[in-house]
Amino acid sequence: MSLMSNEAVQPYQRIVQDVRDKIRTGRLTAGTKLSSTRELAEEYGVAPGTVQRALTELRTAGLIYSHQGRGSFITDTAAQTSEDSTALALKALEEQVADLAARLEKIEKERSD
């Protein structure tokens, strides 16, 4: 899995990823109110429509909920979900490293024989 360069990522996806990262690292916790659309647009240097698209994506993913006139908030399940997915990602990486280590050991053994 290769990391995409920032140029290949749509502006709204950058916002989605940033919010996901902040949830994962605990900088945004359950019930935290996000900045307003206008503030987020200024912060990320994008149009308000781009922020709206990011918020829609975050809502669809179950990471935020919105109250008309009150704003958008981090869901209770967002932090738990991100912890679970981080644990799963780490487990997958550990399995890949173990597999690569075993392959390397086998190659080195064949070379030394």
C-alpha positions in Angstrom: 0.0 0.0 0.0 1.6 3.2 -1.1 1.0 6.6 0.4 -0.5 9.1 -2.0 1.2 12.4 -2.5 -0.8 15.4 -1.2 -1.3 16.6 -4.8 -3.3 13.5 -5.6 -5.6 13.9 -2.6 -8.7 16.1 -3.0 -8.8 19.1 -0.6 -11.9 17.7 1.2 -10.1 14.4 1.7 -7.2 16.2 3.4 -9.7 17.6 5.9 -11.3 14.2 6.5 -7.8 12.7 7.0 -6.8 15.5 9.4 -9.9 15.1 11.5 -9.4 11.3 11.5 -5.8 11.8 12.6 -6.9 14.2 15.4 -9.5 11.6 16.6 -6.9 8.8 16.5 -4.3 10.8 18.5 -6.9 11.9 21.0 -6.8 15.6 20.1 -10.5 15.4 19.2 -12.5 13.4 21.7 -16.2 12.4 22.0 -18.5 15.4 22.2 -15.9 17.9 21.0 -17.4 20.6 18.8 -15.7 21.2 15.5 -15.0 24.7 14.3 -17.6 26.3 12.1 -17.6 25.7 8.3 -16.3 29.2 7.8 -13.5 28.8 10.3 -12.5 25.4 8.9 -12.6 26.9 5.4 -10.2 29.6 6.5 -8.0 27.1 8.5 -7.6 24.8 5.5 -7.6 27.5 2.8 -10.5 26.0 1.0 -14.0 27.0 -0.1 -16.9 26.4 2.4 -18.4 23.9 -0.1 -15.2 21.8 0.3 -15.6 21.8 4.1 -19.3 20.8 3.7 -18.2 17.8 1.5 -15.6 16.8 4.2 -18.3 17.0 6.9 -20.7 14.9 4.9 -17.9 12.3 4.5 -17.2 12.4 8.2 -20.9 12.0 9.0 -21.3 9.1 6.6 -18.3 7.4 8.3 -20.0 7.9 11.7 -17.2 10.1 13.1 -19.3 13.2 13.6 -22.9 14.3 14.0 -24.4 17.7 13.3 -27.1 19.8 15.0 -28.7 22.4 12.8 -27.6 25.8 14.1 -25.3 24.3 16.8 -22.5 22.7 14.7 -20.8 19.4 14.3 -19.5 17.2 17.1 -17.3 14.1 17.4 -19.4 11.0 18.0 -18.9 8.7 21.1 -18.1 5.8 18.8 -15.5 7.7 16.7 -12.7 7.4 19.3 -13.4 3.8 20.1 -13.6 2.9 16.3 -10.3 4.6 15.6 -8.6 2.8 18.5 -10.0 -0.5 17.2 -8.9 0.2 13.6 -5.4 1.3 14.9 -5.0 -1.9 16.8 -6.1 -3.9 13.7 -3.6 -2.0 11.5 -0.8 -2.6 14.0 -1.6 -6.3 14.1 -1.5 -6.5 10.3 1.8 -4.7 10.2 3.2 -7.0 12.9 2.1 -10.0 10.8 3.8 -8.5 7.7 7.0 -7.8 9.5 7.1 -11.4 11.0 6.5 -12.8 7.5 9.3 -10.6 6.0 11.6 -11.6 8.8 10.9 -15.3 8.2 11.5 -14.9 4.4 14.8 -13.0 5.0 16.0 -15.7 7.5 15.2 -18.4 4.9 17.1 -16.5 2.1 20.1 -15.9 4.4 20.1 -19.6 5.5 20.0 -20.7 1.8 23.0 -18.3 1.0 25.1 -19.6 3.9 24.5 -23.3 3.0 
